[in-house]
Amino acid sequence: MESPIQQYLEELLAEVQDLGSGAPYDVHPAGREPRPGDFGICLATVDGRVYSVGVADQEFSIQSISKPFSYGLALADYGFEAVDEKVDVEPSGDPFNQISLAQDTGRPANSMVNAGALAVAGMIRGGGGKSAVRRIVDTYSRSAGRKLSSSRSVFDVEIRQSDRNHALTYLLSSVGIIENDPTRALEVYLRQCAVQVSCRDLALMAATLANGGSQPLTGEQVFEIDVVERVLSVMMTSGMYDDAGAWVSSVGMPAKSGVGGGTLAVLPGQAGLAVFSPPLDGHGNSVRGLETCRRLSTDMEMHFVRSARSGRSAVQSTREISELPSRVRRTVEEAEVLEQHAHRARIVEVTGDLFFAGTESLVRAVSELDDSVGFVVLDLRQVYDAGQLARQMITGLRRQLAAAGRELVLVTGDDAPAVTTMDDDGPSGSPVTVYRGLGEAVEHCEDALLERYGDLPTVTERVPVIDSPALALLPEADRQRLAELMERRFHEDGDVIRRVGQRFGGVHFIVAGRINTIATDPGGERVRLNTLGAGMSFGELALGTSDRQETTEKAVGDVELMVLTPEAIESLESEDPDLALQLWRALTRDAYTLVDRYLREAAVRLTY
């Protein structure tokens, strides 16, 4: 099933595509003119899932988006103090190519403007048999998770058009910020700007920063966390140049743009975002890139103030309903159907907050379920807070499932999170099924599976006592004889048939209807242990507990019983002891099967 997040990105691409303002960067090799209509969006999570739409794999020049990664390499090589002596960390409010240095120190304002990037390039040296440029490209490659390269033809064009950067380089050299050959520093800088990347590469590079410096796909630690902290801090205040204040206010993610048409943004701990679209505004930022980031920040709640307290997956587990069956005691035939088809209903347990990261992991878990899964139970009882994105995405999941003949079931507990308030419009709209308890939701799925895949009704409506599974091993004549000794009784919905503490009241065989078995938990709360249906029996276990009823049996709807009373049992034991012995053997066997099942189910619940 297609992820609602993927659907959202496709819709966003179509909507933002119509923006026609701006013009592409006009410095490029002959025959490699940017196409204004090219547009791609990629979103990469910290665990390596990449969502992409549009021209996500087309390569272009990284340009100024290279600056944070070279800055990180310099910090790793020299340490913070040495780099800070060359480049400050203050936002300048100036255009990216402004010729201005601090009057007292000669330092550029920060590493995101060209002057600061040139100072950083002048610091990076070769080592281990690799040139400075090779080390820079390797760092970018490790961040992207694949081998990248720098374009010689792009470099040749750029260096012929770099009079202003030449001026900056010599100015930096004149005040001692660049200590070696200034021409070499300029060449290193322009070679790093000429590295060819795709939108997907940039998204994974951003995700590497979001992941504390660890590349999501390879697991390699490209940068240490203290370096990432510094890089993202400077990106937040200075990455969008003289548009930085508006960016922090409206988007709220550390970001960097490039005149090649790329835009990179980082949601720490959660995801990396990249957009490619060549037309630029007056600040040198991609027009579609800015609008896409603004829309994503708002719609997916990716502003750093709104983002979740944790970027960890909200999905704790997914499992078949057979691993945590309902409290309904099924017949042998029903149990066989459920065993065969239990894989068609799965429980997805969700915890924590449902903002971007939590919602993305939830949506992914459901979207990646096999198409054979017809019933999806979202257990939201441990969800503490949920944003608008969660409501929208769960609504989208429900609609997609409904359109395919599948069903989404929510479990909310006593305090239902706001996520359960969902719109219900559209051609595939249908009321979402919501339960307070997981057992009720599983019971709903079991009933639906029985109705869909069994050759028997969802609930066996009537089972004559002579057909009771508990008596199945007795000869028909013996079963008929026992039926003649029983009393027929009727109860209405809500009637208490047996109450805790009562003396043994006979063996009750359910002919029609359902009965809830209720007990009191250690906290004093009344809880349902199970539900019994037609063909099942109760009451006999009282004989094994000091002749005392340990649970309450309550009618669910109209109930018809056949009861073998204590008096009838006493009469049977005196008149036909052989039949009485066979009866107790049959009941003991049935009770043992029941207790064994409860023990196995209890073991499952203890591990859940």
N, C-alpha and C positions, 0 to 999 in steps of 0.2 A: 504494500500500500504506500502511495506517495506521501511523504511527510507534509503536514500542513505548513511547516517552516519552508520547505521547498516550494510549495504552492505560493506562499506569501512572497518569496523572493521573485518568482516568475511574474506575479502581478505587479510588484514594485518596479521591476525592470521595464515592463510595458508602459507603466504610468510615467516614469521619469525619463524614458527614452524621448518623449516629445519635447523636452527642454531643448531649445535651439540656440540659446545664447552662447557667447564665448567663441574663441578661436584657438586652434591647436598651436603649439610651440612651432615656430617657423625655422628652427635650426635642425636639420636632419640630412642624411645622405641622399643623393639623387636617387630617385626611384623608390624611396622609402617614406613617402609623404604619409602622415597620419590620416586616417579616415575618420572624419568627424562623427559618423554614425556608429563606430565601434563602441560597445558598452558591455562590461562584464561585472558581475558581483560575486564575491566568494566570502563565505563565513566559515571559519575553522574553529572547532572547539579545542580545549586543552587536552582532550583525549584523542584527537586526531580525526574526528569526523568533519568532512568538508562538504558544505552545501555550495553549489555553484550554478550560475545561470549566465547566459550570454557568452561573450567571447572570453571565457575564463582561462583558456590555455594559449591565447595569442601572446607572443613575446613583445616587449617594448623596453625602452631604457628606464632603469630604475631612478636615475637622476637624483634629486635631493632626498628621496626616501632612503638613500644609502647612508645619510648622515648619522642617524641614531646607532646604526650597527658599527660603523667605523669608530664612533665615539665610545661605544662599549668595548671595542678592541683596544683602543688607547688606554682606557681606564684599567683594563685587565693587564696591559703591558707595564704601565708606569705607576698605577695607583692614583687615588683621588687627588692627593696633595700636589703631585707633580703636574697632573693635567690641569688642575685648577689654577696653577701659576700661569698657564698659557691661555686658558679659556674660562670665562666667568659662567655663571648659571642664572643670569638675570634676563627676564624678557625685555626685549629692546623696543617693541612697538614700531620698529622700522621695517621697510621692505626687505626681502631676503638678500638682495644684493647691495644693500646700503654700504657706502664707504664711511665707516665710523668706528672708532676705537675709544676705549676708556682713556681719558686725558692723563690720569695719574699712573696707570700701569701699562697702557697700550694693548690691553686684552680686548678681544671681541666680546660682545655681550653674552653670547651663548654658542653652543656647538651646532645649532640648527640653522643659523644664518650662514651665508657663504664665507664670511671672514672667519667665523669659528670653525667651519668645516675645513677650510684651507689650513688653519693652524693645527687641527687634529691630523690632517693628512701629512703635514710636515713632521709630525712626531713618530708616525708609524714606520718601523724599520723592517727589513727582511730578517730572516732567521731560519735555522734548520734547513738550509739549502733552498729556501723560497724567498722570492723578492717581496717587497712590501705590498705590491699590487696582488701578487699571488696569495699572500696571507689574507688580504682583505676579501678577495673573491672566495677563498676557502671558508671564511667566516660566514659570508652570506649564504654559501652553498649548504653549510651545516645547519644554518637556521631554516633554510627552505626545505631541507631533506632531500635535495638532489644536486647534481653538479651544475653550476652556472658558469657563464663565461662573459668576458668583456668584449664588446664589439670594437674592432680596430677602426672600422669605417665611421662609426659614430664619434669615436675619439678624435679622428682626423678633422671632422667637420667642427666639433666643439672647440678644439684648440684654436682654430682659425677665427672663431667668433667670441673669443674670451678676453677681449681687451680689458673689460672691467675687472675680471678675475685676476688678470695679470697685475693690474694696478693694486688690487687688494693684497696680492701675494708679496709684492715688493714693499708695500707699506708695512705689512707684518714683519718682513725681514728687517726693515729699517729700525724698528723698535725692539728687535731681538726676540720676537715671539717665534718666528721661523728662524732657526739657528743655522740651517744648512742651505743648500742651493734652493732658492725660491722657485726656480723653473721646475725642479724635480717635484716639489710639493704640489705645484699646479698640475703636473702630469699625473701624479698619483690620484689627485682629487678627480680629475676629468676621466681617468680610467675607471674609477669606482662608479662614477655617474653613468658610464657607458655599459655597465653590467646589464645583461638582458634577463628579464624576469617575466613571468606571467602573473595574472591576477591570483591564480591558485598559489604560486610561489609566495607572493606578498602576504596572503592570508595566513599561510603556515609560518612565515617569518614573524608576523604579528602574534600568532598563537604561541610561538616560542617565547616571546617576551611575556605574554599573558601567563605562561606556564612557569614562570620563575626562571627562565633561561633554558629550560629543558625542551628539546625539540619533540613535539607530540608523537610523531611517527617513529623516529629512530630511538628516542629516549636519551639521546646524547645531551649532556649538559654543556651547552654552547657558552653561556654566560653564568657567572655566579649571581646569587640573588641580590647582593649589595650593588653590583653593577647594574642589574635590571632596575632596581629601585631608583638609582640616579638617572638612568636613561629615560625612564618613563616620567619621572618628575620634570625633567627639562622638556620632554615632548609635550607634556600637559600645558606648560606655561608658554612655550615658544615654538612648538612644532608647526603652527599655522601662521607664523610670522605676525604681521600687523593685523591679522584677523583672529588672533589667538583668544582674545577676550570673548568675542561673540561665539567662537567655537566652544570654549569651555562652558559657556552659559547654555547654549542650545543643544550641544552634543554630549559634552562631559566625558570624553574619553581621550587619553593621550593619543596624539595622531601626528602624521607627517604626510605632506603632499609632495609631488614632484611634477616638473613641467612636462615630463613624458606622458602625463595623463593619469598617473596612479595616485591613489589615496590609501593610506594605511591607518587603521585605528585599532587600539588595544583595550579590551575590557579585562583588567587584571584578574587572574584566577579563573577566567571563564572562556574567553574567546578572542580571536583575532579577525578583523574585518578588512577586506581589500576591495577597492573599486577601480576599474579602468575605464576611462572615457577621455579622449584627447582634448576637447574644447576647454579652454581655461578662462577664468575671470581675471579681473585686473590685479588680483593679489598673486596670480600664478597658480591658483588652485583649480582643480577640475570642477566645472559647474555641476555636472551630474554626480560627481563624487561627493560634493558637499551636500547636495539635496538627499542623496541616498543615505548618507550617514545620519543626517538629521532625522529622516523618516524612520530609520532603523532604531535610533536611540529612543525616539518617542514610542513607536509601535511595539518594540520588543523590550522596552524598559531597560536600555543598556547604559543610560546615564549613570555615572559612578555613584550618585546619591541614591538612585533607585535600585541599583543592582543588589542581588541577594547577599546575605551575610556570608555565604559560602558558595564557592563555585563547584562543589562536589556534586556528583550525580545524586539526584533525588530518588532514584530507583534502587531500592534495597534488594529486591528479588523478584523473579517471575517464576511461577510454578503452575503445574496443572492442578485443577480442583481436586483430583483424586488424592493429592498429598495433604489436603485439609478438607475432608468431606463434610457435608452438612450433618446436622443432628438427626436427620430423618433416617429411620431404620428402613432400608429398602428390602424388597423381596429378592429372592435369588435371581429371578429373571431380570428385575430392574438393575441389580448390582452388576450382572453380566453386561448389560447394555452400557452402563456407565463406565465400566472398566475398559470396554472397547473404544468408547468415544470420549473419554475424559480429556484427551489431548486437544479437543476442540474448544475447551474453555480454560482460560488461563487467568491467574491472579497476578496483578502487577502491584507490588507494595511500594508506596511512595512516602518519603519522609522529608522533613525540613521545610524550606521556603520554596514557593513556586514563582520565581521571577525568571530571568532569562535562562540561566544555567540549569536550574531545576526543571523548568518547563521543557527545555530542549531535550534533556535526558529522558523525560517522561514520553514526549512525543516520539523520540527515536525508538524507545523500547516497544511502544505499541505499533509503530509503523513497520518495524522489522519482524513482527510476529508472522508466522507462516500463514498463508491464505486459508489453510484448513481450520484456523482458529475462528470460530463463529461467535464466541462470547468472550468479552474482555472485561474483567473486573478490576477497576482501579480502586485500591484500598487507600483512601486519603485520610485515615484516622490520625496519622501522625504528621499531617501537614499543618504548619503553624500559621503561615501567611501566604497569600496568593495575590498576584497582580492581575491586571486586565489581560495581559498576554496569555496567562494560563487559561482564563475563561474562554478567550478566543480560540486558542489552540485545541482545547478539549472539545469545544463545540465543533471545530473542524474535524477532529477525529471521529466524533459521534456521527456527523453527517456522512463522512466517507464510509464508515462501517455500515451505516443504515442503507446507503445506496448499493452496497454489495451484499445485502441480506444478512449483515452481521450486527451484533448488538454490543453497546457499551453500557456497563453497569457501574455505578459509583457507590462506594461505601464511605460514609462520612463520620460515623460515631455520633456522640451526643452533641458535640459542638461542630456543626457543619461549617467548613471553611467557605469563604465567599466564592470559591471556584465553582460551586454547584449552582450558582445563579447564572444561567446561560440563556442566550437567545435561542429561539426555536423557529426561525423562519427558513425559507428556502424549500425547494421541491423535495429534498430528502429529509426535511425536518420531522422529528417524531419525539414524543416526550422521553426524556432521559430517565432511566430507572435508577432510583436512589434508595439505598437501605442504610440503616444506622449500624447494623452489625454485619460482619463478614459471613457468619453462618447463614443468615437470611439470603444474602446475595448468592452464595454457593448453592443453596437450596433452589433458588430461582433458576440458576443455570442447569442444575441437575434435572429439574422438572422439564425445562425446555429441551434438553438433550433427549430425555425419554420420549417426549412428544414427537420430536423430529426424527429420531433414529430407531425407536423401539416399535415393535409390532404390538404394543400394548398401550393402553391409555396412560397419560401422565400419572394419574393416581388410580390404582385399582379400586373401582367404586364399591364392589361387593364381593366378599369371599365367604361362602358358606363354611361353617365350622368344620365340616368333614373334609374340606379342602385346605385347612390351615397347615402351613408349612411345619409347624411344631409337631403335628400329628401325622406327618406324611409317611413315616416308616411303619405305622400301624396298619394292620389289615382293614379293609373297608368296613367289615362287620363290626370290628372293635371301635372304629371311629363313629359308626352309626350308634352303637350302644352308648358311647360317651355323650354324644349329642342329645340323646334322649334323657340323660340325667341333668342337663343344663337348663338354666333359667334364661329366658330372653329378656333383655332390658334395653330401654331407650333413654337417651340423654340429649338435652338441648345444648346449644353453644354456650360455653362458659360454666357449665355444671362441673362441680368438683366431684369426681367419681370415687377417688380414694384420697385420703388426707394423711399427711405425715403423722406417725404415732399410732395409727389405727392397727388393731390386731389383724392377723391374716384374714382376708375376706374372700378367699377363693381365687381360682385362676380365671382371668377374663380374656376371652377371645374376641377380637374386633372383627365384626362382620362387615360394617360399613362406617365410614367417617374416619376422623383423625383424633389423636389424643396427644397432648403435650405432657411430658414428664418434667416436673419442676422441682428444683432443690434450692437450698440456701447456701450461698458461697461464704467463705470465711469473713467477708466484710458485712455479712448480714443482708446482702442483696439477693433477691429471688432471680434465679437464672433458669433458662430452659436447657435441660440436658439433652433431650431428643424429642422427636415426633414419631409416633407410631401410627401406622395406617392399617387398612383392611388386610386381614390375613395374619396379623401379628397378635401377640398375647402379652399380658402383664399381670403382676400380682404374685406370681410364684416365687419371686426372689425374697419376699417377706419371710418365707419359711427358713431362709438361711441367715436372717438377721434378727434372731431372738423373737421370731414370730411377730415382727413389728414392721409396719410400713415406713420406709425411709424417704419416700418421695411423694409428691402430690401429683395425681393424675387428673388432667382437666380436659374436658371436651372441647374440640375445635369444630364448630358447626354441629349438625345433627349426627349422633353416634348411635349405632346399634351394636349391642354386645350379646354374647352367649357366655354365661358365667357358670362354672363348675364350683358350686358353693362348698364351704367346709363340711356342711352336713352331707352333701352328695358324695364328697370324697370319702368321708368316714364310712358311709353306707357301701361304697364301692369296695373299700379295703376289706370289709367284713364279708361281703357277698361274692366278690370276684377278685381275690388278692393277686392272681396272675395278671389280670388286666390292669389293676392298680399299679403293679410293679412296672409293667410296660409303659404306662402313662408317665410315671416318674422318670423313667429312663429317657423317654422322648423329651420331656420338659427339661431335664438336666442337660441333655445334649444341646438343646436349643439355647438354654441359658449360657452354657459354656461358650458356644459360638458367639453369642452377644457380648459377653464379658471380654473375650479375646479381641473382638473388634474394637471395643472401647479402649482397651489397653494400648492397642496399636495406634489408634487415633490420638490418644493422650500423648504418646511418645512423639508423634508428629507435631502436635501443638506446642510441646515444650521446646522444640527446636525451631519453631517459627518465629 
